[in-house]
């Protein structure tokens, strides 16, 4: 079992920034990677970004490329999602998730590949 605790959501004006955190209860050596998803109002949950605990992070949704960045603190078993240049359309509940049994460089964007999910954190961007 892996428990994920998210934090960092809130209210921000368009153009602003927020940093989301996702802390895992299990040490990172037993977790392959972590992903971020979001559910916008009236929409289905969608992929945002994902990354292994080591190496370069390159898996980002087109809608957030160049604005969102993943970083990691292995010692704290915490992954961060830095969100810059926020837009009203980024308003959503954001979720972190852990893939089981292993991260896929091909199917990293598929929700069914992730078995453990955080509770979600609300991000609201005003225009």
Secondary structure in CASP SS format (residue, H / E / C, confidence):
PFRMAT SS
TARGET T0000
AUTHOR 0000-0000-0000
METHOD secondary structure of the structure
MODEL  1
X C 1.00
X C 1.00
X C 1.00
X E 1.00
X E 1.00
X E 1.00
X E 1.00
X C 1.00
X C 1.00
X E 1.00
X E 1.00
X E 1.00
X E 1.00
X C 1.00
X C 1.00
X C 1.00
X C 1.00
X E 1.00
X E 1.00
X E 1.00
X E 1.00
X E 1.00
X E 1.00
X E 1.00
X C 1.00
X C 1.00
X C 1.00
X H 1.00
X H 1.00
X H 1.00
X C 1.00
X C 1.00
X E 1.00
X E 1.00
X E 1.00
X E 1.00
X E 1.00
X E 1.00
X E 1.00
X C 1.00
X C 1.00
X C 1.00
X C 1.00
X C 1.00
X E 1.00
X E 1.00
X E 1.00
X E 1.00
X E 1.00
X E 1.00
X E 1.00
X E 1.00
X C 1.00
X C 1.00
X C 1.00
X C 1.00
X C 1.00
X C 1.00
X E 1.00
X E 1.00
X C 1.00
X C 1.00
X C 1.00
X C 1.00
X C 1.00
X C 1.00
X C 1.00
X E 1.00
X E 1.00
X E 1.00
X E 1.00
X E 1.00
X E 1.00
X H 1.00
X H 1.00
X H 1.00
X C 1.00
X E 1.00
X E 1.00
X E 1.00
X E 1.00
X E 1.00
X E 1.00
X C 1.00
X C 1.00
X C 1.00
X C 1.00
X H 1.00
X H 1.00
X H 1.00
X C 1.00
X E 1.00
X E 1.00
X E 1.00
X E 1.00
X E 1.00
X E 1.00
X E 1.00
X E 1.00
X C 1.00
X C 1.00
X C 1.00
X C 1.00
X C 1.00
X C 1.00
X C 1.00
X C 1.00
X C 1.00
X C 1.00
X C 1.00
X H 1.00
X H 1.00
X H 1.00
X E 1.00
X E 1.00
X E 1.00
X E 1.00
X C 1.00
X C 1.00
X C 1.00
X E 1.00
X E 1.00
X E 1.00
X E 1.00
X E 1.00
X E 1.00
X C 1.00
END
